Amino acid sequence: MTKNMIFGSIAAAGLVALLAILDMVLKFPFGGYSLTTDILFLLGAAVVLYMGWETYRENR
């Protein structure tokens, strides 16, 4: 159960990071509305990815 929650949070953070990168590069799916928002999404996703990875390593 715990590993499923960790993998779910890692997958969600990866999806957010992917969408932010796509928005910065291709102006898709959000039309390139705000570069600042995309950067903050990337930072937030990076923090969640790091925390998820560390938690997974700790629970092994």
Beta strands, then each sheet from edge to edge (+ up, - down):
end
